[in-house]
């Protein structure tokens, strides 16, 4: 019975999240009403508040869902036997960017970033920052895995370089969500170009 109850709770949580993301995309984050989210999810407004305090909570839950899924996909990429630094970086970073608009629109990302910066001491901001740190660590883990396989020079500081790469990934993503006309393919191409010189410097066979 406990397992069934937990499954029903998870199903309601997912329905609310899915309804919210649809409405956020259709009418915008500010215009989406909690009453409409609850109706679309097939729950009462009271039930909604049993799961989320406000729209900000839903937005953070959606960001978390997106990041958790991309982290799992990233772990699988790190586990592969890569033979090129640039290609491995492009594959991992490409996964981040390809997945970024699965649940969130650019407008939703802008709102999430704005909330995290404007209210740095709130649980929302701290959770957003923690997710960013996990993504940064995953880039570091990829470089470390490549080093362990003998592809990256042993003297390379994997954490320092990984953090540097992720900081640029993040900065370019901010530019991406600010520009409604920029597409994911263009973003990936530009970041791959930026990473290419660094990848050559890290490579064991670099001249």
C-alpha positions in Angstrom: 0.0 0.0 0.0 2.8 2.4 0.9 4.4 1.8 -2.5 1.1 2.4 -4.3 0.6 5.7 -2.4 4.1 6.8 -3.2 3.5 6.0 -6.9 0.3 8.0 -6.9 2.1 11.0 -5.3 4.9 10.8 -7.9 2.3 10.7 -10.7 0.5 13.8 -9.4 3.8 15.6 -9.0 4.7 14.8 -12.6 1.3 15.8 -13.9 1.6 19.2 -12.2 5.1 19.8 -13.5 4.0 18.8 -17.1 0.9 21.1 -16.9 3.0 24.0 -15.6 5.7 23.7 -18.3 3.0 23.6 -21.0 1.3 26.7 -19.6 4.6 28.5 -19.0 5.4 28.0 -22.7 2.0 28.8 -24.0 1.1 32.0 -22.0 4.4 32.9 -20.3 5.6 32.3 -16.8 4.1 35.5 -15.4 0.7 35.0 -17.0 0.3 31.3 -16.0 -2.1 31.0 -13.1 -1.9 28.3 -10.4 -5.6 27.6 -10.9 -5.1 26.8 -14.6 -2.1 24.6 -13.8 -4.1 22.6 -11.3 -7.0 22.3 -13.7 -4.8 21.0 -16.5 -3.1 18.6 -14.2 -6.5 17.2 -13.0 -5.9 18.2 -9.3 -7.5 20.7 -7.0 -5.8 23.9 -6.1 -5.5 22.6 -2.5 -3.6 19.5 -3.8 -1.3 21.8 -5.8 -0.3 23.6 -2.7 0.4 20.2 -1.0 3.2 19.8 -3.6 4.4 23.3 -4.4 4.3 26.6 -2.5 4.2 28.8 -5.6 5.2 29.0 -9.3 8.9 29.5 -8.3 8.8 26.1 -6.7 7.5 24.6 -9.9 10.2 26.3 -12.0 12.9 25.1 -9.7 11.5 21.5 -9.7 11.5 21.7 -13.5 15.1 22.9 -13.6 16.0 20.1 -11.2 14.3 17.5 -13.4 16.1 18.8 -16.4 19.5 18.8 -14.8 19.1 15.3 -13.1 18.3 13.8 -16.5 21.2 15.5 -18.2 23.6 14.4 -15.4 22.5 10.8 -15.9 23.1 11.1 -19.6 26.5 12.8 -19.0 27.6 9.9 -16.7 27.0 7.5 -19.6 29.1 9.7 -21.9 32.0 9.8 -19.4 32.0 6.0 -19.2 32.7 5.7 -22.9 36.2 5.0 -24.3 36.9 8.4 -25.9 40.0 8.9 -28.0 39.8 12.6 -28.6 39.6 15.4 -26.1 37.7 17.9 -28.2 35.2 15.3 -29.4 34.5 14.1 -25.8 34.0 17.7 -24.6 31.7 18.4 -27.5 29.6 15.3 -26.8 29.1 16.1 -23.1 28.5 19.8 -23.7 26.3 19.0 -26.6 24.1 16.8 -24.4 23.7 19.7 -22.0 22.6 22.1 -24.7 20.4 19.6 -26.6 18.5 18.8 -23.5 18.1 22.4 -22.2 14.9 23.1 -24.0 13.2 19.8 -23.3 11.2 21.1 -20.4 12.1 24.8 -20.2 11.7 27.6 -22.8 14.3 30.3 -23.1 11.9 32.6 -21.2 11.7 30.1 -18.4 15.5 29.8 -18.2 15.7 33.6 -18.1 13.2 33.7 -15.2 15.1 31.0 -13.3 18.4 32.8 -13.7 16.9 36.1 -12.7 15.4 34.6 -9.5 18.6 32.9 -8.6 20.6 36.2 -8.9 18.0 38.6 -7.4 17.4 36.4 -4.3 20.7 34.7 -3.6 19.9 33.5 -0.1 16.6 31.8 -1.0 16.3 28.0 -1.2 15.6 28.5 -5.0 18.9 30.3 -5.6 20.9 27.8 -3.4 19.4 24.8 -5.2 20.1 26.4 -8.6 23.7 27.1 -7.6 24.1 23.5 -6.3 22.9 22.1 -9.6 25.3 24.3 -11.5 28.1 23.0 -9.3 27.2 19.4 -10.1 27.3 20.1 -13.8 30.7 21.8 -13.4 32.0 18.8 -11.4 30.8 16.5 -14.2 32.9 18.4 -16.8 35.9 18.0 -14.4 35.1 14.3 -14.1 35.2 13.9 -17.9 38.6 15.5 -18.1 39.9 13.4 -15.2 38.6 10.2 -16.9 40.4 11.2 -20.1 43.5 11.8 -18.1 43.2 8.3 -16.5 42.9 6.9 -20.0 46.2 8.6 -21.1 44.6 11.1 -23.5 45.1 14.2 -21.3 48.5 15.2 -20.0 49.2 14.1 -16.4 50.2 17.6 -15.4 46.8 19.1 -16.3 44.8 20.2 -13.3 41.5 18.6 -14.1 39.4 20.5 -11.7 40.8 23.9 -12.7 40.4 23.2 -16.4 36.9 21.6 -16.0 35.7 24.6 -14.1 37.1 26.9 -16.7 35.3 25.0 -19.5 32.0 24.9 -17.6 32.2 28.6 -16.8 32.3 29.3 -20.5 29.6 26.7 -21.2 27.4 28.6 -18.7 28.3 32.1 -20.1 27.5 31.0 -23.6 24.2 29.4 -22.4 23.2 32.8 -20.9 23.9 34.4 -24.3 21.8 31.7 -25.9 18.7 32.2 -23.7 19.0 36.0 -24.2 18.8 35.6 -27.9 15.5 34.1 -29.2 17.0 33.8 -32.7 20.1 31.7 -31.7 19.6 28.0 -32.2 21.2 25.1 -30.4 23.3 24.0 -33.3 24.9 27.4 -33.6 25.6 27.5 -29.9 27.3 24.1 -30.0 29.4 25.0 -33.0 30.6 28.2 -31.3 31.5 26.5 -28.0 33.3 23.7 -29.9 35.4 26.4 -31.7 36.2 28.0 -28.4 37.2 24.7 -26.7 39.4 23.5 -29.6 42.6 25.3 -28.6 42.3 24.2 -25.0 41.7 20.6 -26.1 44.8 20.7 -28.1 46.8 22.0 -25.2 45.5 19.3 -22.9 46.1 16.5 -25.4 49.0 14.1 -24.7 49.9 14.2 -28.4 49.8 17.9 -28.8 52.9 19.5 -30.5 
